[in-house]
């Protein structure tokens, strides 16, 4: 199919550079670029990543109401 297409200067330059670099015609590079863009656009989006919360409970011997004790246990001698 023959058509007229107006390209932005920066896009036309990138396509021409790619055609020169790969020793292919401008037409082939434009077609491949459009094909890849359309393929990417149609591909189904992935499901969002989900994190499942789990109850971890408390470790034996740890008293959550004793903040000073927890900090000492976590930081050790560096805290003093």
C-alpha positions, 0 to 999 in steps of 0.5 A, a space after each residue: 500500500 502506498 501512502 504519504 506520511 509526515 514524520 517529525 524530523 527527529 523520528 525521520 533522522 532516527 529511522 534514516 540512521 537505523 536504515 544506514 546502520 543496518 543496510 536496509 531500506 528506509 521503507 523496511 525500517 519504517 515497516 518494522 518499527 511500526 510493526 513492533 510498536 503495534 505488536 507491543 501496543 496489543 500485547 496484554 498487560 501483566 497483572 499487577 504484582 501483589 504482595 500477600 500479607 501474612 501474620 508473622 507473630 512475635 518471637 518468643 521472649 520479645 515483649 513489644 511493650 518494652 521498647 528499650 529492650 527491643 532497641 537494645 536487642 536490635 542495636 546491641 552495644 552500638 546503642 549504648 
